[in-house]
Amino acid sequence: MAASDYDALPRTPANHQPLTPLLFLERAALAFPDQVAVVHGATRRTYRALRARCVALADALARRGVARGDTVAVLLPNIPAMLECHYGVPMSGGVLNTLNTRLDAGTIAYCLDHGEAKVLVVDREFAPLARMALTLCTVKPLLVEVDDPEASDAARANRLEGALDYEALVAEGSADYAWALPGDEWDAISLNYTSGTTGRPKGVVYHHRGAQLLAIGNMLSAGIGKHPVYLWTLPMFHCNGWCFPWSVTAQAGTHVCLRAVRGNAMWALMAAEGVTHMCGAPIVMATLLATAEAEKKPLPHQVQFVTAGAPPPEAVLGAMKEAGFAVCHVYGLTECYGPSVVNEWNHAWDAKPAPEQAALMARQGVRYIALEGLAVMDPDSMAPIPADGTAMGEVMMRGNVVMKGYLKDPAATEKAFAGGWFHTGDLAVTYPDGYIQLKDRSKDIIISGGENISSIEIEDALYKHPAVAVAAVVARPDEKWGETPCAFIELKPGAEATAEDLVAWCKGRLAGFKVPRHVVFAELPKTSTGKIQKHILRAQAREGAG
């Protein structure tokens, strides 16, 4: 038979529809309307109720003028409203921009302006931060305020002047609203800002197709079966919670919300709600293990813990296993919807000694099923490096879970996609079995508590101090946070400054988690052309952490 006979079969609405994770909610509400979808303090909502609220939110936003491509920014913790925005905003045609609640007002103002936010939804806890950001930006979004009954009295006492109450907004809409699928699965579903090497945030755009595929990839890699109970310890503002707002809903699971990661609260919820899955940076594991024994609760079953960032140390892996957790190590970037590489555990490794298991767990692994291409290549020749566990190259990705690109930055997008691959900027080796392992970060990004920190942004702040001649910031290993910023400083001749002085200086100019935890005064190693040799400083920082 000729290929033309196959090609002649048409693509029609009957056999081709845009992929989108929004239909996960429709299916869950249809098949399991009485299944508990959301738990938050005294609030318990079924999938019937969750679906009704999300659709009503979409209707209300549409009535307020939100249309295809309009940005709806949110400054929210892990509360039901945040989950509802992951469905209601794109159901209205809008693009969801989840803002990092830990950022400074200036950066948030930049994001609001760059994304041209039409609506800003704010939890009262962050009203002071939003208020300051709004004085610094030019956009004038519709303000919506969330009064969460689980917030502290102090947080609820904050108000955002001129804001519409979130519940009042939802009440404006109808659960019968006929929301439309995206006209194209390539349509934007969300906008996530990430710090680049310059410290200026880039707007990473996700599409409906990628969001659905990565959500399914999560289900497969994290072993999410029917009706999981997921504890929200990973911020939903981070890569849309690694797409788990959609993954958990696809299996009609229960979203257990948590405003703040606290050891006693996590243990209490895991025991009371029968939590099966959770995600987080190494700091979350450290917090779990450091909880007072009297506050730990017996777990009804093993809990799957998905972690990214610094690989878990052998002692932590052993302690987590003993405490009732199975750890899954993943790797990814904002540009690939969160996790797209997984340390696919081979059960034959269970018989190996603990140190060997820890070494194997430290590898980033192999591509998600949802990622079509993963390779470690020479960035100049684009040739694969030998799979010998020694030769180093840049991690490259290609596929449907790679971002659309950087918003309003065609030059950066073109550079990131040079040669038909996404250049991660991370350096790694490939082992003979095909698993990859990161060895360095060419972008000099520090990953602390799951947050990406630009070393250059910190250096810029330090250079503004009148006593600083030369500044270089690198990652210093930290058992609690994975990594923390370590600053190496050369002072100007005759100038004086203490470590405390520089830390205080940075606290007035940077978000708290970006402030250096360690300051070292020394002559910085440089090349013959005067370039600072950061690899030497990283080695010194590692030695100092021992």
C-alpha positions in Angstrom: 0.0 0.0 0.0 1.2 3.5 -0.8 2.1 5.8 2.0 -0.2 8.4 0.4 -3.2 6.1 1.3 -2.3 6.5 5.0 -1.6 10.1 4.6 -5.0 10.7 3.0 -6.8 10.0 6.2 -7.8 13.4 7.6 -7.2 15.0 11.0 -10.6 16.0 12.3 -12.2 17.0 15.6 -13.3 13.4 15.9 -9.8 12.0 16.0 -7.6 15.0 17.1 -8.0 17.2 20.1 -5.5 19.4 21.9 -3.7 17.8 24.8 -4.4 19.6 28.1 -4.3 18.6 31.8 -7.5 20.6 32.4 -9.6 17.6 31.3 -8.0 15.6 34.2 -10.3 17.6 36.6 -13.4 17.0 34.4 -12.8 13.3 34.4 -12.1 13.1 38.1 -15.3 15.0 38.9 -17.3 12.7 36.6 -15.9 9.4 37.7 -15.3 10.2 41.4 -17.5 13.2 42.3 -17.6 12.3 46.1 -13.9 11.5 46.4 -12.1 14.0 48.7 -10.1 16.3 46.5 -8.8 18.9 48.9 -8.0 18.9 52.6 -7.0 22.1 54.3 -7.5 22.3 58.0 -11.2 22.0 58.6 -12.0 22.3 54.9 -12.6 19.1 53.0 -13.9 19.4 49.4 -14.9 16.7 47.0 -14.1 16.6 43.3 -17.6 17.7 42.5 -17.0 20.8 44.6 -13.5 21.4 43.4 -14.6 21.3 39.8 -17.5 23.6 40.5 -15.2 26.2 42.1 -12.6 26.0 39.4 -15.2 26.5 36.6 -16.8 29.4 38.5 -13.4 31.0 38.9 -12.9 30.7 35.2 -16.3 32.3 34.5 -15.6 35.1 36.9 -12.2 35.9 35.4 -13.7 35.8 31.9 -16.5 38.2 33.0 -13.8 40.5 34.4 -12.1 40.6 31.0 -9.5 37.8 31.2 -9.1 36.4 27.7 -6.7 34.1 25.8 -3.1 35.1 26.6 -3.8 37.4 29.5 -1.6 36.8 32.5 -3.1 36.1 35.9 -0.4 36.4 38.6 -0.7 34.8 42.0 1.2 35.3 45.2 -0.1 32.4 47.3 1.2 29.6 49.6 0.0 26.0 49.1 -3.7 26.6 49.8 -6.9 25.5 48.0 -7.0 28.8 46.1 -3.6 28.1 44.6 -4.8 24.7 43.4 -8.0 26.2 42.0 -6.0 28.8 40.0 -4.1 25.9 38.3 -7.4 25.0 36.6 -9.6 28.1 36.8 -7.1 30.5 35.2 -6.3 28.4 32.1 -10.0 27.4 31.8 -10.6 31.1 31.3 -8.0 31.2 28.5 -5.6 33.1 30.8 -2.0 32.2 31.6 -1.1 31.4 35.2 2.0 33.1 36.6 2.8 31.7 40.1 5.1 34.1 41.8 7.8 33.0 44.3 6.6 34.3 47.7 10.2 34.5 48.9 11.3 37.1 46.3 11.9 40.7 47.0 9.4 43.4 46.0 11.6 44.7 43.2 11.8 41.3 41.5 8.1 40.8 41.9 7.4 44.2 40.4 9.7 43.3 37.4 7.7 40.0 36.9 4.4 41.8 37.0 5.5 44.3 34.4 7.2 41.8 32.2 4.3 39.4 32.2 1.8 42.3 31.9 -0.3 40.9 34.7 -4.0 41.7 34.3 -5.0 40.1 37.6 -3.0 39.6 40.8 -4.3 37.2 43.5 -2.6 37.6 46.9 -2.9 35.8 50.2 -3.1 38.3 53.0 0.2 37.1 54.5 1.9 38.6 51.4 -0.2 41.8 51.2 2.7 44.0 52.5 5.1 42.5 49.9 2.5 42.9 47.1 1.8 46.5 48.2 5.4 47.4 47.9 5.8 45.7 44.6 2.8 47.5 43.2 4.4 50.9 44.0 7.4 49.8 41.9 5.7 48.5 38.8 3.7 50.2 36.0 0.9 47.6 35.5 -2.4 48.1 37.4 -3.9 44.6 37.7 -7.2 43.8 39.2 -6.4 42.9 42.9 -7.9 39.8 44.5 -7.3 39.0 48.2 -7.4 35.6 49.7 -8.3 35.4 53.4 -7.2 31.9 54.4 -8.8 30.7 57.7 -5.7 28.5 58.4 -3.4 31.5 58.3 -2.2 33.1 61.6 -4.1 36.0 63.1 -1.2 38.3 62.2 -1.2 37.2 58.6 -5.0 37.7 58.3 -4.7 41.2 59.8 -2.9 42.3 56.6 -5.1 43.9 54.0 -4.5 44.8 50.4 -6.3 48.1 49.7 -8.8 48.1 46.9 -8.7 44.3 46.5 -11.7 42.1 45.8 -12.3 39.2 48.1 -11.4 35.9 46.4 -14.6 34.1 47.6 -16.6 37.0 46.3 -14.9 36.7 42.9 -15.6 32.9 42.7 -19.3 33.7 43.6 -19.5 35.9 40.6 -19.0 32.9 38.3 -21.2 29.9 37.5 -20.3 26.2 37.7 -22.3 25.9 34.4 -19.8 28.0 32.5 -19.0 26.4 29.2 -15.2 26.8 29.3 -13.4 26.0 26.1 -10.4 23.8 25.5 -7.3 25.6 24.2 -7.6 26.3 20.5 -4.1 24.7 20.2 -2.2 22.5 22.6 0.7 24.8 22.0 -1.2 27.6 23.7 0.5 28.9 26.9 -0.8 27.5 30.1 1.6 29.0 32.6 4.5 31.5 33.0 7.3 30.8 35.5 10.1 33.1 36.2 13.6 31.8 36.8 16.8 33.5 37.6 19.4 33.4 34.9 23.2 33.9 35.2 22.7 37.7 35.0 20.3 37.6 38.0 17.4 39.1 35.9 14.5 36.7 35.8 13.5 35.0 32.6 9.9 34.2 31.8 9.7 30.5 31.0 6.5 29.6 29.1 4.8 26.2 29.4 2.1 24.9 26.9 -0.9 22.7 27.5 0.7 19.7 25.7 3.9 19.8 27.8 1.9 20.2 31.1 -0.2 17.1 30.3 2.7 15.0 29.3 4.9 15.9 32.3 2.0 15.3 34.6 1.7 11.8 33.2 5.5 11.4 33.4 5.2 12.2 37.1 2.5 9.5 37.6 4.8 6.9 36.0 8.1 7.9 37.7 6.6 8.5 41.2 4.3 5.5 41.1 1.1 7.4 41.4 -1.8 5.0 41.2 -5.5 5.6 41.8 -6.5 7.9 44.7 -3.1 8.9 46.0 -2.9 11.2 49.0 -0.4 13.9 48.2 1.0 16.3 50.9 1.9 19.7 49.5 5.4 20.3 50.9 6.8 21.4 47.5 5.8 25.0 46.7 3.2 25.2 43.9 4.8 28.4 42.8 7.9 26.4 41.8 7.5 25.0 38.2 3.7 24.8 39.0 4.6 22.3 41.8 6.5 20.2 39.2 3.1 19.7 37.5 1.8 17.6 40.4 -1.4 19.8 40.7 -2.3 18.0 37.5 -0.7 14.6 38.2 -2.6 14.1 41.5 -5.9 15.2 40.0 -5.5 12.8 37.0 -5.7 9.9 39.5 -8.5 11.5 41.5 -6.1 11.9 44.4 -6.4 14.0 47.6 -4.5 17.3 47.7 -3.5 17.8 51.4 -2.6 21.5 51.6 0.0 23.0 53.9 0.8 26.7 54.3 4.3 26.2 55.7 6.7 23.3 56.0 6.9 22.4 59.7 8.0 19.0 61.0 5.2 18.4 63.5 2.5 19.5 61.0 3.9 17.2 58.3 4.0 14.2 60.6 0.5 14.9 61.9 -1.0 15.2 58.4 0.8 12.1 57.1 -0.6 10.0 59.9 -4.1 11.5 59.9 -4.7 11.6 56.2 -2.8 8.5 55.1 -0.3 10.4 52.9 1.2 8.3 50.1 3.3 10.8 48.2 5.2 14.1 48.7 7.9 16.1 47.1 10.6 18.5 48.2 14.2 19.6 48.4 16.6 18.0 50.8 15.6 20.6 53.4 12.2 18.9 53.7 13.8 15.6 54.4 16.1 17.2 57.0 13.1 18.9 58.6 11.2 15.6 58.8 14.1 13.7 60.3 14.9 16.6 62.8 11.4 16.6 64.2 11.3 15.8 67.9 10.5 12.1 68.5 7.5 13.0 70.6 6.0 14.8 67.6 6.6 12.0 65.0 3.6 9.8 64.2 3.6 6.1 63.1 3.0 6.0 59.3 0.3 3.7 58.1 2.4 2.7 55.0 5.5 3.6 53.2 5.5 7.2 51.8 7.1 7.9 48.4 9.3 11.0 48.7 10.4 12.6 45.4 13.4 14.9 45.8 15.6 17.0 43.5 18.6 19.2 43.9 21.6 18.0 45.9 21.6 14.2 46.0 20.6 12.7 49.4 23.6 11.7 51.6 23.9 8.1 52.6 23.0 8.8 56.2 19.9 10.7 55.2 18.8 7.9 52.8 19.2 5.4 55.6 17.3 7.5 58.1 14.5 8.1 55.6 14.1 4.4 54.9 14.0 3.6 58.6 11.4 6.3 59.1 9.1 4.8 56.5 10.0 6.6 53.3 11.1 5.5 49.8 13.2 8.2 48.2 13.1 8.9 44.5 15.8 11.2 43.1 14.8 13.4 40.1 16.4 16.2 38.2 15.2 19.0 36.0 14.9 22.7 35.4 12.2 25.3 35.2 12.7 25.1 31.4 11.6 21.5 31.3 8.5 21.8 33.6 10.4 20.6 36.6 11.5 17.0 36.8 12.2 15.3 33.5 15.1 13.0 34.5 14.7 10.3 37.1 17.1 8.0 39.0 15.2 4.9 37.9 16.0 2.5 40.7 17.1 -1.0 39.7 15.9 -3.5 42.4 19.1 -5.5 41.9 20.8 -2.6 43.6 19.0 -3.4 46.8 21.5 -6.1 47.6 24.4 -3.7 47.4 26.1 -2.2 50.5 24.6 1.1 51.7 27.6 3.2 50.5 27.2 1.8 47.0 23.4 2.4 47.0 24.0 6.0 48.1 26.5 6.5 45.2 24.0 5.1 42.8 21.2 7.2 44.2 23.4 10.3 43.7 23.2 10.0 40.0 20.5 12.0 38.2 19.5 9.0 36.1 17.7 8.6 32.8 15.0 10.6 30.9 11.4 10.6 31.9 9.1 8.7 29.5 7.7 12.1 28.7 11.1 13.4 27.5 12.2 12.3 24.1 15.9 13.1 24.2 18.5 13.4 27.0 22.2 13.5 26.1 25.5 14.8 27.5 27.4 16.5 24.6 30.2 18.8 23.7 28.4 22.1 23.5 30.6 23.3 20.6 30.6 20.2 18.4 27.3 18.8 19.7 28.9 15.4 19.7 28.0 13.0 22.5 30.8 12.6 25.0 32.1 9.0 25.8 29.9 7.1 28.3 32.8 6.3 30.6 31.7 8.1 33.8 34.7 10.5 33.4 34.4 12.6 30.3 32.4 15.7 31.0 29.9 17.5 28.8 26.8 19.7 28.9 23.4 18.1 29.6 21.1 18.6 26.6 17.3 17.8 26.3 14.8 17.8 23.6 11.1 17.0 23.5 7.6 17.9 24.3 8.3 18.8 27.9 10.8 21.5 27.0 9.5 25.1 27.4 8.0 27.1 24.5 10.8 29.6 25.2 11.6 32.7 27.1 8.9 35.3 27.0 9.9 38.4 25.0 13.5 37.2 24.7 14.0 35.6 21.3 17.8 35.9 21.6 17.9 33.9 24.8 15.5 31.4 23.4 17.5 30.9 20.2 20.7 30.5 22.3 19.1 27.9 24.6 17.8 25.9 21.6 21.0 26.0 19.5 21.5 22.9 17.4 18.0 21.6 18.0 18.6 20.8 21.7 17.9 22.7 24.9 21.2 23.6 26.6 20.8 23.2 30.3 24.1 24.8 31.3 24.7 21.8 33.6 27.9 19.7 33.2 27.7 16.0 33.7 29.2 12.6 32.9 27.4 9.6 31.4 28.0 6.1 32.8 28.2 3.0 30.6 24.7 2.0 31.7 23.4 5.3 30.3 22.7 7.1 33.6 24.0 10.6 33.9 25.4 12.5 36.9 25.9 16.2 37.3 29.4 17.3 38.1 29.2 21.1 37.9 27.0 23.9 36.9 28.3 26.1 34.2 25.7 28.7 35.1 27.0 29.0 38.6 23.5 28.6 40.0 23.3 27.7 43.7 20.4 25.4 44.6 19.5 26.1 48.3 16.4 24.5 49.8 15.1 23.8 46.3 15.5 27.5 45.2 17.7 28.6 42.4 20.0 31.5 43.4 22.1 33.4 40.9 25.7 33.9 42.2 26.0 37.0 40.0 23.0 38.7 41.6 24.7 38.3 45.0 28.0 39.4 43.7 26.3 42.5 42.3 25.0 43.4 45.7 28.5 42.8 47.3 30.2 45.0 44.7 28.0 47.9 45.8 29.6 47.8 49.2 32.3 50.6 49.4 34.9 48.3 50.9 34.6 45.5 48.4 37.2 45.3 45.6 36.5 41.8 44.3 33.6 39.4 45.0 32.9 35.9 43.9 30.1 33.7 45.2 29.9 29.9 44.9 27.9 27.1 46.4 28.9 25.6 49.7 27.5 22.2 50.6 25.1 22.3 53.5 23.5 19.3 55.2 20.2 21.1 55.8 19.7 23.3 52.7 21.7 21.2 50.2 23.8 24.3 49.3 24.2 27.8 50.6 25.9 30.9 49.1 29.5 31.3 50.2 31.1 34.7 49.4 34.9 35.1 48.8 35.9 38.8 49.2 39.0 41.0 48.4 38.8 44.3 50.2 40.0 47.6 48.7 43.4 48.8 50.0 43.0 50.4 53.4 39.3 49.5 53.6 37.7 47.5 56.5 34.7 45.3 56.7 33.7 42.3 58.7 31.7 39.2 57.6 28.8 40.5 59.7 29.0 43.9 57.9 28.7 42.3 54.5 25.9 39.9 55.6 23.9 42.9 56.9 24.6 44.8 53.7 23.2 41.9 51.6 20.2 41.5 53.9 19.1 45.0 52.9 19.4 44.3 49.2 18.5 40.6 48.6 15.8 38.1 49.5 16.7 36.3 52.8 17.5 33.0 51.2 20.0 34.6 48.8 22.2 36.2 51.6 25.6 34.5 52.0 25.8 32.2 54.9 29.6 32.3 54.9 32.1 35.1 54.0 35.8 34.4 53.4 38.4 37.2 53.1 41.2 36.2 50.8 43.0 37.0 47.6 41.0 35.4 44.9 42.6 33.0 42.4 42.6 34.4 38.8 43.7 33.3 35.4 46.3 35.2 33.4 43.5 37.3 31.9 42.1 38.2 35.3 39.1 35.9 35.3 38.3 34.5 38.7 38.8 30.7 38.9 35.6 29.7 40.5 36.4 26.0 40.4 39.2 26.6 42.9 36.8 28.5 45.1 34.2 25.8 44.9 36.8 23.3 46.0 37.8 25.5 49.0 34.1 25.9 49.9 33.6 22.2 49.9 36.7 21.7 52.1 35.4 24.3 54.5 32.0 22.5 54.7 33.7 19.3 55.8 
